[in-house]
């Protein structure tokens, strides 16, 4: 990574970190199903209405769904292409989705995920920011931000992001483990 790219990524990390730290209590900007509110309340209950994995499946299903059948089919094709590591195809589909449906948080999130996988962190951070502006409860985007922070040795920011994601979804055991590793390694040597 060039020095300019690293500087841009560090600047974007600072911007997204500031957004992540102000998410508490914000309502989604997007027109999301009201059912999500109940699902998020259930995720943090001591005695939930249904098992957490069922609730999480419903949250993801609502995020990935779209009333436009063509958009929903395109998203399914993008997810399939990503799973098959056909990143050029997935990228083209996701680029088109965010242009045609700029208020669809999950289109931005999947695009950010692809950029993360391809180690285009500045682009991933932009997608995460767009996702969180539309759906501030998107624990997947927040934890993805934390992963980028880890990749850039930004331990305090990673830990804070993981804590925010856990406040929204306390069932992310991998984030608890990452926090414990950060706490046990003041210089970050446990992370590569």
C-alpha positions in Angstrom: 0.0 0.0 0.0 1.4 3.4 -0.9 1.9 6.1 1.7 -0.9 8.2 0.3 -3.3 5.2 0.3 -2.4 4.5 3.9 -2.9 8.1 4.9 -6.3 8.1 3.1 -7.3 4.9 4.9 -6.2 6.2 8.3 -8.2 9.4 7.7 -11.3 7.3 6.7 -10.8 5.1 9.8 -11.0 8.3 11.9 -14.1 9.5 10.1 -15.9 6.1 10.5 -14.8 5.8 14.1 -16.4 9.1 14.9 -19.6 7.9 13.3 -19.6 4.6 15.1 -19.1 6.3 18.4 -22.3 8.4 17.9 -24.6 5.6 16.8 -26.2 4.9 20.1 -29.9 5.7 20.0 -30.0 6.8 16.4 -32.9 5.7 14.2 -32.2 4.2 10.8 -32.4 6.7 7.9 -33.7 4.1 5.6 -37.3 2.9 5.3 -36.7 -0.4 7.1 -39.4 -2.7 8.3 -40.7 -1.9 11.8 -40.2 -5.6 12.6 -36.5 -4.9 12.8 -37.1 -2.8 16.0 -38.7 -5.8 17.7 -35.9 -8.1 16.6 -33.2 -5.8 17.9 -35.0 -5.6 21.2 -35.2 -9.3 21.4 -31.5 -9.8 20.7 -30.5 -8.1 23.9 -33.2 -9.6 26.2 -32.2 -11.9 29.0 -35.1 -14.1 28.0 -35.7 -13.6 24.3 -38.9 -14.5 22.5 -37.0 -16.9 20.2 -33.5 -18.4 20.0 -30.9 -15.8 19.0 -29.9 -17.7 15.8 -33.5 -17.5 14.6 -33.7 -13.8 15.4 -30.4 -13.1 13.6 -31.6 -15.0 10.5 -34.6 -12.8 10.5 -32.6 -9.6 10.8 -30.3 -10.6 7.9 -33.3 -11.7 5.8 -34.9 -8.3 6.3 -31.7 -6.5 5.6 -31.0 -8.4 2.4 -34.6 -8.3 1.1 -35.8 -5.6 -1.3 -39.3 -4.8 -2.6 -37.9 -4.6 -6.2 -37.7 -8.2 -7.4 -34.9 -7.4 -9.8 -32.8 -5.8 -7.1 -33.4 -8.8 -4.8 -32.3 -11.2 -7.6 -29.3 -9.0 -8.3 -28.3 -9.2 -4.6 -28.7 -12.9 -4.6 -26.4 -13.1 -7.7 -23.8 -10.9 -6.1 -23.8 -13.0 -2.9 -23.4 -16.1 -5.0 -20.6 -14.6 -7.0 -18.8 -13.6 -3.8 -19.1 -17.1 -2.5 -17.7 -18.4 -5.7 -14.8 -15.8 -5.5 -16.0 -14.3 -8.8 -15.2 -10.8 -7.4 -15.4 -8.9 -10.7 -18.9 -10.1 -11.3 -20.0 -9.4 -7.7 -18.4 -6.0 -7.8 -20.2 -5.0 -11.0 -23.5 -6.1 -9.6 -23.0 -4.3 -6.3 -21.8 -1.1 -8.0 -25.0 -1.1 -10.0 -27.2 -1.8 -6.9 -25.8 1.1 -5.0 -26.4 3.4 -8.0 -30.0 2.2 -8.5 -30.8 1.8 -4.8 -28.6 4.2 -2.9 -30.8 3.9 0.3 -30.4 0.1 0.5 -28.0 -0.3 3.4 -27.3 -4.0 2.6 -26.2 -3.2 -0.9 -23.6 -0.8 0.6 -22.6 -3.4 3.2 -22.1 -6.2 0.7 -20.0 -3.8 -1.5 -18.0 -2.9 1.6 -17.5 -6.6 2.4 -16.2 -7.2 -1.1 -13.8 -4.3 -0.9 -12.6 -5.6 2.5 -11.9 -9.1 1.1 -10.0 -7.5 -1.8 -8.1 -5.3 0.8 -9.4 -2.1 -0.6 -9.9 -0.7 2.8 -10.6 3.0 1.9 -13.4 1.8 -0.3 -14.6 -0.6 2.3 -14.7 2.2 4.9 -16.8 4.4 2.5 -19.3 1.5 2.1 -19.4 0.9 5.9 -20.1 4.6 6.4 -22.9 4.6 3.9 -24.3 1.5 5.5 -24.3 3.0 9.0 -25.8 6.2 7.8 -28.8 4.2 6.6 -28.9 1.5 9.3 -26.9 2.5 12.4 -27.7 -0.8 14.0 -25.8 -2.8 11.4 -23.6 -4.8 13.7 -22.0 -6.6 10.6 -20.8 -3.3 9.2 -19.6 -2.2 12.6 -17.7 -5.4 13.2 -16.3 -5.1 9.7 -15.0 -1.7 10.6 -13.3 -3.3 13.7 -11.6 -5.8 11.4 -10.2 -3.0 9.2 -9.0 -1.3 12.4 -7.2 -4.6 13.4 -5.6 -4.8 9.9 -4.2 -1.3 10.4 -3.1 -1.8 14.1 -5.7 0.6 15.4 -6.4 -1.5 18.5 -8.4 1.0 20.6 -10.7 1.7 17.6 -11.2 -2.0 16.9 -12.0 -2.7 20.5 -14.5 0.2 20.7 -16.2 -0.9 17.4 -16.5 -4.5 18.7 -18.1 -3.2 21.9 -20.6 -1.2 20.0 -21.4 -4.2 17.8 -21.8 -6.4 20.9 -24.2 -3.9 22.5 -26.4 -4.3 19.4 -25.9 -8.1 19.1 -24.5 -9.7 22.2 -24.3 -13.1 20.5 -21.1 -12.3 18.5 -18.8 -14.5 20.5 -15.9 -14.0 18.0 -15.9 -10.3 18.9 -15.6 -11.1 22.6 -12.6 -13.2 21.8 -11.1 -10.4 19.7 -11.6 -7.9 22.6 -9.9 -10.4 25.0 -6.9 -10.7 22.6 -6.7 -6.9 22.3 -6.8 -6.6 26.0 -4.1 -9.2 26.4 -1.8 -7.7 23.9 -0.9 -4.1 24.4 1.3 -3.9 21.3 -1.0 -5.9 19.1 1.5 -8.6 18.4 -1.1 -11.3 18.5 -2.8 -9.9 15.4 -1.4 -10.2 11.9 
